[in-house]
Amino acid sequence: MTSKKYEHIREEAYQANMRLPSLGLVVFTFGNASAADRNLGVFAIKPSGMPYDELSHGKMVVVDFEGKTVEGTLRPSSDTPTHAVLYRRWEKIGGICHTHSTYATAWAQSQRSIPIYGTTHADHITVDIPCAPPMPDEMIRGQYEYETGFQIIHCLDEKKLSYEEVEMILVGNHAPFTWGKNAGRAVYNSAVLETIARMAFLTEQIRPDSARLKETLIRKHFERKHGPDSYYGQQ
């Protein structure tokens, strides 16, 4: 029996998770998405290890921002503590997505940030997509998924980047995480990240010494979409 008061985030989380295989961002059980309700202090997340073709609205697990199950009979994603840390620390996000998409994960495994080579990248973010350094051994041996949340937060803090402006990151030797105002935006950011990662990889194959995008183009492309005088799209 599930409560109607959590129905909206269960549905949002379910729809977000189902978009991941359709966008080619996950295979088998490699990923998860969550949707939060800040007024209720909870989020809904995919159950651990469950194939996407077995998911349903009612199988989404509702947990609080400490990662404790509030409603649901299934075990929540093993990445729940990471989501919980990010929701607690970043009060303006409403959705989180984690995948092991091929190109973004390859960059993460190489421990490299993704250089800003082109305008597709600049349309969404004005800096290199950061890669958090691999986690120290003592953190790995401890509360690994919980510490992953702080690994992400510390990377942005050290680079003096805002989570509101940079909604994606690579976790060194692991894979990407993205977030946004809702679960749909987090999934969108995962798809954008994978596309940019693939383009950057191909750019370096074609020309290993490719130059970074110049600052005037970075600012132009970002501001025409997101600046105070933006003119991309419909009003």
C-alpha positions as CSV (number, residue, x, y, z in Angstrom):
1,M,0.0,0.0,0.0
2,T,1.4,3.4,-1.0
3,S,0.5,6.8,0.2
4,K,-1.0,9.3,-2.2
5,K,1.1,12.1,-0.8
6,Y,4.2,10.6,-2.4
7,E,2.6,9.6,-5.7
8,H,3.9,12.7,-7.6
9,I,7.5,12.1,-6.9
10,R,7.2,8.3,-7.4
11,E,5.8,9.1,-10.9
12,E,8.5,11.7,-11.6
13,A,11.2,9.3,-10.5
14,Y,9.7,6.4,-12.5
15,Q,9.5,8.5,-15.7
16,A,13.0,9.8,-15.2
17,N,14.5,6.3,-14.8
18,M,12.6,5.0,-17.8
19,R,14.1,7.7,-20.0
20,L,17.7,6.5,-19.2
21,P,17.6,3.3,-21.3
22,S,15.5,4.9,-24.1
23,L,18.3,7.6,-24.4
24,G,21.0,5.0,-24.4
25,L,22.5,6.2,-21.1
26,V,22.2,2.9,-19.2
27,V,22.3,-0.9,-19.9
28,F,21.0,-3.6,-17.5
29,T,20.9,-1.9,-14.1
30,F,23.7,0.6,-14.5
31,G,22.2,3.8,-13.2
32,N,19.4,5.6,-11.2
33,A,17.5,8.8,-11.0
34,S,15.6,10.4,-8.1
35,A,13.0,13.1,-7.6
36,A,12.7,15.2,-4.5
37,D,9.9,17.0,-2.7
38,R,11.5,19.6,-0.5
39,N,8.3,20.5,1.4
40,L,7.9,16.8,2.5
41,G,11.7,16.3,3.0
42,V,11.8,13.2,0.9
43,F,12.9,11.8,-2.5
44,A,11.9,8.8,-4.6
45,I,14.5,6.7,-6.1
46,K,14.9,3.5,-8.2
47,P,15.1,0.2,-6.2
48,S,18.6,-1.4,-6.1
49,G,19.6,-3.7,-8.8
50,M,16.2,-3.9,-10.6
51,P,16.2,-4.1,-14.4
52,Y,14.4,-1.2,-16.0
53,D,11.9,-3.4,-17.8
54,E,10.7,-4.6,-14.3
55,L,10.2,-1.1,-12.9
56,S,6.8,0.5,-12.1
57,H,5.6,3.6,-10.5
58,G,4.8,1.7,-7.3
59,K,8.2,0.2,-7.0
60,M,10.0,3.5,-6.5
61,V,11.3,3.8,-2.9
62,V,10.7,6.9,-0.9
63,V,13.5,7.9,1.5
64,D,14.2,11.0,3.6
65,F,17.2,13.3,3.2
66,E,19.2,11.1,5.6
67,G,18.7,8.2,3.2
68,K,16.3,6.3,5.5
69,T,13.3,4.5,3.8
70,V,10.0,6.3,4.5
71,E,7.8,4.2,2.3
72,G,8.4,1.1,0.1
73,T,9.1,-2.6,0.5
74,L,12.2,-2.8,-1.8
75,R,15.7,-1.8,-1.0
76,P,16.6,1.6,-2.5
77,S,19.4,2.2,-4.9
78,S,22.9,1.6,-3.4
79,D,23.6,5.2,-4.5
80,T,20.9,6.5,-2.2
81,P,23.4,7.9,0.4
82,T,25.1,10.0,-2.4
83,H,21.7,11.4,-3.5
84,A,20.8,12.2,0.2
85,V,24.1,14.1,0.8
86,L,23.6,16.2,-2.3
87,Y,19.9,17.0,-1.5
88,R,20.9,18.0,2.0
89,R,23.7,20.3,1.0
90,W,22.3,21.7,-2.2
91,E,18.9,23.2,-1.4
92,K,17.9,24.3,-4.9
93,I,18.1,20.9,-6.6
94,G,15.0,18.6,-7.1
95,G,16.4,15.8,-9.2
96,I,19.6,13.7,-9.5
97,C,20.8,11.3,-12.1
98,H,23.7,8.8,-12.1
99,T,24.6,6.7,-15.1
100,H,27.5,4.8,-16.5
101,S,27.1,6.1,-20.0
102,T,30.0,5.1,-22.3
103,Y,31.8,8.2,-23.2
104,A,31.3,10.2,-20.0
105,T,32.4,7.1,-18.0
106,A,35.5,6.8,-20.2
107,W,36.5,10.3,-19.4
108,A,35.9,9.6,-15.7
109,Q,38.0,6.5,-15.9
110,S,40.8,8.6,-17.5
111,Q,40.5,11.0,-14.5
112,R,40.2,13.9,-16.9
113,S,37.9,16.9,-17.0
114,I,36.2,17.4,-20.4
115,P,37.8,20.4,-22.1
116,I,35.4,23.0,-23.6
117,Y,36.1,22.5,-27.3
118,G,32.9,23.7,-29.0
119,T,29.7,25.7,-28.9
120,T,27.6,22.7,-28.0
121,H,29.5,22.5,-24.7
122,A,29.2,26.3,-24.2
123,D,25.5,26.2,-24.8
124,H,25.2,24.4,-21.4
125,I,28.3,25.2,-19.3
126,T,31.1,27.8,-19.6
127,V,33.9,25.7,-18.0
128,D,35.4,22.3,-18.5
129,I,33.2,19.6,-17.1
130,P,35.0,18.8,-13.9
131,C,36.3,15.4,-12.9
132,A,36.6,14.8,-9.1
133,P,39.8,13.1,-8.1
134,P,39.6,9.4,-7.0
135,M,38.5,8.9,-3.5
136,P,41.2,8.2,-0.8
137,D,41.4,4.6,0.5
138,E,40.1,5.4,4.0
139,M,36.9,6.9,2.4
140,I,36.5,3.9,0.1
141,R,36.8,1.5,3.1
142,G,34.3,3.6,5.1
143,Q,30.8,4.7,4.0
144,Y,31.7,4.7,0.3
145,E,28.4,5.9,-1.3
146,Y,28.0,8.6,1.5
147,E,31.5,9.8,0.9
148,T,30.9,10.0,-2.9
149,G,28.5,12.8,-2.2
150,F,31.2,14.8,-0.4
151,Q,33.7,13.9,-3.1
152,I,31.4,15.7,-5.6
153,I,30.8,18.7,-3.3
154,H,34.5,19.1,-2.4
155,C,35.5,19.0,-6.1
156,L,33.1,21.9,-7.0
157,D,34.1,23.8,-3.9
158,E,37.8,23.5,-4.7
159,K,37.3,24.7,-8.2
160,K,35.1,27.5,-7.0
161,L,32.2,26.3,-9.1
162,S,28.5,26.7,-8.2
163,Y,26.2,23.7,-8.3
164,E,23.5,26.0,-9.8
165,E,25.7,26.8,-12.8
166,V,27.5,23.5,-13.2
167,E,24.9,20.7,-13.1
168,M,27.2,17.8,-14.0
169,I,30.4,16.2,-12.9
170,L,32.6,13.1,-13.5
171,V,33.7,11.1,-10.5
172,G,37.2,9.9,-11.1
173,N,37.5,6.2,-11.9
174,H,33.7,5.9,-11.5
175,A,31.1,7.6,-13.7
176,P,29.0,10.8,-14.1
177,F,26.4,12.4,-11.8
178,T,24.1,15.2,-12.9
179,W,21.4,17.2,-11.1
180,G,18.8,20.0,-11.8
181,K,15.7,21.7,-10.7
182,N,13.8,18.4,-11.2
183,A,14.4,14.8,-12.2
184,G,13.6,15.6,-15.9
185,R,16.3,18.3,-16.0
186,A,18.8,15.9,-14.3
187,V,18.2,13.3,-17.1
188,Y,18.5,16.0,-19.7
189,N,21.9,17.0,-18.3
190,S,23.0,13.4,-18.4
191,A,22.2,13.2,-22.1
192,V,23.9,16.5,-22.7
193,L,27.0,15.3,-20.8
194,E,27.2,12.1,-22.7
195,T,26.9,14.0,-26.0
196,I,29.6,16.5,-25.1
197,A,31.9,13.7,-23.8
198,R,31.6,11.8,-27.2
199,M,32.2,15.0,-29.2
200,A,35.3,15.8,-27.1
201,F,36.7,12.3,-27.5
202,L,36.2,12.5,-31.3
203,T,37.7,15.9,-31.4
204,E,40.9,14.7,-29.8
205,Q,41.0,11.7,-32.2
206,I,40.8,14.0,-35.2
207,R,43.2,16.5,-33.8
208,P,45.0,15.7,-30.5
209,D,46.2,19.3,-30.1
210,S,42.8,20.9,-30.6
211,A,42.4,24.4,-29.1
212,R,39.9,25.2,-26.4
213,L,37.0,27.3,-27.5
214,K,37.8,31.0,-27.3
215,E,36.2,33.0,-24.5
216,T,34.1,35.3,-26.8
217,L,32.3,32.2,-28.3
218,I,31.9,30.7,-24.8
219,R,30.2,33.8,-23.5
220,K,28.1,34.3,-26.7
221,H,26.7,30.8,-26.8
222,F,26.0,30.6,-23.1
223,E,24.4,34.0,-22.8
224,R,22.2,33.8,-25.9
225,K,20.5,30.9,-24.1
226,H,20.9,31.7,-20.4
227,G,21.9,35.4,-20.1
228,P,19.6,38.4,-19.2
229,D,19.2,39.2,-22.8
230,S,18.8,35.6,-24.1
231,Y,17.1,35.2,-27.4
232,Y,17.3,31.5,-28.1
233,G,13.9,29.7,-28.3
234,Q,10.4,31.1,-27.8
235,Q,9.3,33.5,-25.2
